[in-house]
Amino acid sequence: MEKTPKNPSSAFFLEDKAYGVLPLYHEILASRSDGFFKFQSVLHRLSIHDTVSVRLVDSPTYVKVTSSDPLFNTEYLRTAVRGFITNFDLCFGADIRVASAIPPNSGLFESESNCATALKLINRLSGDKVSQLDLLEFANGISNELLCCAVRGHKYVDMLDKNKCMITSLPPLKDFGVLILLPNDSQLPTFDEAIAASTEFYGNFYEQHKHHPRPSKIIESIHGDDGIKAIGDIFNVFEAPTVAKYPETAKAISILKNLGALNSCTVGHGNAAFGIFPDEASTAKAERSVIGFRTLRTRLF
């Protein structure tokens, strides 16, 4: 039987929601010297979420992660938490449980959102031993996506370099429904695969950047509370090569538009597609008409 942890200041157990994140705009600018990429993104939180619970245990070497979904990537979360505990010399371990509502490999930053939530809970249980800045720097050392999820809410991200990132909070787009169509028989392509496919598709990948829409349009519409115009300006640099490689994704985008979506696009660097609808009722009606795809219905939150 595990002992009660000695050091945490008040509680030994906490839980919180880990929200899905939908990229409304995503552009790759150039490669970086550290192997990552300069990018610009507009990220919006979704109502759908996993629930992460953390219970502290006495041994700092003990980190256990379990999930209600057998496909959940427990190793990513376990490795990050173990590194966090070691890096900041925390003298306890953690038993982490994830109640999954977001399907793994859906492209909604589910792994990063769960990880960011777990790190924040562990820090709270330690008595906030780690400063917010140090937590964000640690997250960025693992991945840019984890950093983005560690800063909650809706945001514009301009990731110029590993140590030069601008994250600007944005107001939410309200009352819009989201319907995501996921292929039945395929896994989420890796980021490296997406980059390779994009390079092959565009020829000179980064030269094409100057022909792509700028994020200023969608940001201006969001600030102006013009949700319809903002949704019309959705852009994903990976959409064209993804559609070319995965005919099912092109079909999903077409289905969503035919069912009344205000706009439709691919999800991140994966082969799922999302459509944004005027409200939850129209989203539910569209979902009932979908055949041949797994569906995930949520809303901008």
C-alpha positions in Angstrom: 0.0 0.0 0.0 1.4 3.4 -1.0 2.2 5.8 1.8 0.7 9.3 2.2 3.0 11.8 0.5 5.1 13.8 3.0 5.7 17.2 1.3 2.5 18.4 -0.5 1.1 21.4 1.3 -2.7 20.7 1.4 -4.4 18.2 -0.8 -3.2 14.9 -2.2 -5.7 14.6 -5.0 -6.9 17.0 -7.7 -8.7 16.8 -11.0 -9.4 19.2 -13.8 -10.7 19.3 -17.4 -8.3 19.0 -20.4 -10.1 20.7 -23.3 -9.7 19.8 -26.9 -8.1 22.5 -29.1 -9.1 23.2 -32.7 -6.6 25.0 -35.0 -8.6 27.6 -37.0 -5.5 28.8 -38.8 -2.2 27.1 -39.2 0.8 28.1 -41.3 4.4 26.8 -41.4 6.9 29.6 -42.1 10.3 28.0 -42.1 12.4 25.3 -40.5 14.4 26.2 -37.4 18.0 25.3 -36.4 16.7 23.1 -33.5 14.7 20.8 -35.8 11.3 22.4 -35.1 9.5 24.9 -37.3 8.5 28.5 -37.2 4.7 28.6 -37.4 1.6 30.8 -36.8 -1.6 29.4 -35.4 -5.0 30.5 -34.2 -6.2 28.0 -31.7 -9.7 27.8 -30.2 -10.8 25.8 -27.3 -13.6 23.3 -27.7 -16.3 22.2 -25.2 -15.3 18.6 -25.4 -12.7 17.5 -22.8 -11.0 14.7 -21.1 -10.8 14.7 -17.3 -7.4 14.3 -15.7 -7.0 13.3 -12.0 -3.7 13.3 -10.1 -3.1 11.5 -6.8 0.3 12.0 -5.2 2.3 9.1 -3.9 5.3 9.0 -1.6 7.9 7.7 -4.1 9.3 10.2 -6.6 10.2 7.4 -9.0 6.6 6.2 -9.2 4.6 7.6 -12.1 1.6 5.6 -13.3 -0.7 6.7 -16.1 -4.0 5.0 -17.0 -6.8 5.9 -19.3 -10.4 4.8 -20.0 -9.4 4.6 -23.7 -7.0 1.7 -24.6 -5.6 3.7 -27.5 -4.6 6.7 -25.3 -0.8 7.4 -25.5 0.1 7.0 -21.9 3.9 7.0 -22.6 3.9 10.7 -23.7 2.2 11.8 -20.5 4.3 9.5 -18.2 7.6 10.7 -19.7 6.7 14.3 -19.4 5.5 14.0 -15.8 8.6 12.0 -14.8 10.8 14.6 -16.3 8.9 17.4 -14.5 9.3 15.7 -11.1 13.0 15.1 -11.7 13.8 18.5 -13.2 12.2 20.5 -10.3 13.3 18.1 -7.6 9.8 17.3 -6.4 9.9 14.6 -3.7 6.7 12.6 -4.6 5.4 10.6 -7.5 2.0 10.6 -9.2 -0.9 8.3 -10.0 -2.6 9.9 -13.1 -5.9 8.8 -14.5 -7.5 10.2 -17.7 -11.2 9.8 -18.4 -11.1 10.1 -22.2 -13.9 11.8 -24.2 -11.7 13.0 -27.0 -10.7 10.1 -29.4 -7.0 9.6 -29.6 -5.5 10.6 -33.0 -8.3 13.1 -33.6 -5.8 16.0 -34.0 -7.4 18.1 -31.2 -4.2 18.4 -29.1 -5.6 15.8 -26.8 -2.2 14.4 -25.7 -0.8 17.8 -25.1 -3.9 19.1 -23.3 -3.9 16.2 -20.9 -0.2 16.6 -20.3 -0.4 20.3 -19.6 -3.3 19.7 -17.3 -1.5 17.0 -15.4 1.6 19.2 -15.0 -0.4 22.1 -13.6 -2.2 19.8 -11.1 1.1 18.3 -9.9 2.4 21.8 -9.4 -0.7 22.9 -7.5 -0.3 19.8 -5.3 3.3 20.8 -4.6 2.2 24.2 -3.3 3.1 25.9 -6.6 6.8 25.2 -6.2 7.4 25.7 -9.9 6.8 29.2 -11.2 4.5 29.7 -14.2 7.4 30.8 -16.4 9.4 27.8 -15.5 6.5 25.5 -16.2 6.0 27.1 -19.6 9.7 26.8 -20.4 9.6 23.1 -19.4 6.6 22.5 -21.6 8.3 24.3 -24.6 11.3 22.0 -24.1 9.1 19.0 -24.8 7.1 20.5 -27.7 5.7 23.7 -29.1 2.2 22.1 -29.0 2.5 21.4 -25.2 3.5 25.0 -24.6 0.4 26.1 -26.5 -1.8 23.9 -24.4 -0.1 25.1 -21.2 -1.4 28.6 -22.0 -5.2 28.0 -21.7 -7.9 29.6 -23.7 -8.2 31.0 -27.2 -5.0 32.3 -28.6 -2.8 33.5 -31.5 0.6 31.8 -31.5 3.6 33.2 -33.4 6.4 30.6 -32.8 9.4 32.3 -34.3 12.1 30.4 -32.4 12.4 28.0 -29.4 13.0 31.0 -27.0 11.0 33.5 -29.0 7.3 32.9 -29.0 4.4 35.3 -28.9 1.1 34.0 -27.5 -1.8 36.5 -27.6 -5.1 35.8 -26.0 -8.2 36.1 -28.2 -11.9 36.4 -27.4 -14.0 33.3 -28.1 -16.2 32.8 -31.1 -19.6 32.0 -29.5 -22.5 29.6 -30.2 -21.0 27.8 -33.2 -21.2 24.0 -33.4 -18.4 21.8 -34.6 -18.7 18.5 -36.3 -15.5 16.4 -36.9 -15.4 13.5 -39.3 -12.7 10.9 -38.7 -11.8 8.1 -41.2 -12.7 4.7 -39.9 -9.6 2.9 -40.9 -6.6 5.2 -40.6 -4.2 6.6 -38.0 -3.2 10.3 -37.6 -0.1 10.9 -39.8 2.9 12.1 -37.9 4.1 15.7 -38.2 7.2 14.6 -40.1 4.9 12.7 -42.6 2.8 15.8 -43.0 5.8 18.0 -43.6 7.2 15.5 -46.2 3.8 15.3 -48.0 3.5 19.1 -48.0 7.1 19.6 -49.3 6.3 17.1 -52.1 3.0 18.8 -52.9 4.1 22.4 -52.8 7.5 21.8 -54.4 9.3 24.6 -52.5 7.3 24.4 -49.3 8.4 27.7 -47.7 8.3 29.7 -50.9 4.6 29.1 -51.0 4.1 30.8 -47.7 3.9 34.2 -49.4 0.8 33.0 -51.4 -1.1 31.9 -48.4 -3.6 34.0 -46.4 -2.2 35.9 -43.5 -3.5 35.4 -39.9 -4.3 39.1 -39.5 -7.6 38.6 -41.3 -9.1 36.0 -39.0 -7.7 37.7 -35.9 -9.3 41.0 -36.9 -12.6 39.3 -37.5 -12.4 37.5 -34.1 -11.6 40.8 -32.3 -14.5 42.5 -34.2 -16.9 39.8 -33.0 -17.6 38.8 -36.6 -17.7 35.1 -36.3 -19.1 34.4 -39.7 -16.2 36.3 -41.4 -13.6 34.7 -39.1 -14.9 31.2 -40.0 -14.7 32.2 -43.7 -11.0 32.9 -43.2 -10.1 29.5 -41.7 -6.8 28.2 -43.3 -4.6 25.1 -42.8 -1.4 24.8 -44.7 -1.7 21.0 -44.6 -5.1 20.8 -46.2 -4.1 20.7 -49.8 -1.4 18.0 -49.5 -3.7 16.0 -47.1 -6.6 16.1 -49.5 -4.3 15.0 -52.3 -3.0 12.1 -50.4 -6.2 11.0 -48.6 -9.3 11.0 -50.9 -11.5 10.2 -47.8 -10.5 13.6 -46.3 -11.6 15.4 -49.5 -14.9 13.5 -49.3 -15.4 14.4 -45.6 -14.9 18.1 -46.4 -17.4 17.9 -49.2 -19.9 16.1 -47.0 -19.6 18.8 -44.3 -20.2 21.6 -46.7 -23.1 19.9 -48.3 -24.7 19.4 -44.9 -24.6 23.2 -44.2 -21.2 23.9 -42.7 -20.2 27.5 -42.8 -16.7 26.3 -43.6 -14.8 23.1 -43.5 -11.1 22.2 -43.3 -8.7 19.5 -42.2 -7.8 19.1 -38.6 -4.2 20.1 -37.9 -1.7 17.8 -39.8 -4.1 14.8 -39.7 -6.6 13.3 -42.1 -9.7 14.2 -40.2 -11.9 17.1 -41.2 -14.1 19.5 -39.3 -17.0 21.7 -40.2 -18.3 24.7 -38.3 -22.1 25.2 -38.2 -24.3 28.1 -37.1 -25.4 26.5 -33.9 -25.6 23.2 -32.0 -29.0 22.2 -33.4 -27.7 22.4 -37.0 -24.6 20.5 -36.0 -26.7 17.7 -34.5 -28.9 17.5 -37.6 -25.8 17.3 -39.8 -24.3 14.5 -37.7 -27.5 12.3 -38.1 -26.9 12.4 -41.9 -23.3 11.3 -41.9 -22.5 7.8 -43.2 -19.1 6.1 -43.5 -17.2 8.2 -40.9 -16.8 8.3 -37.2 -18.2 11.6 -35.9 -17.4 13.8 -33.0 -19.8 16.6 -32.2 -18.7 19.6 -30.0 -18.8 23.4 -30.0 -16.5 26.4 -29.9 -16.2 27.1 -26.2 
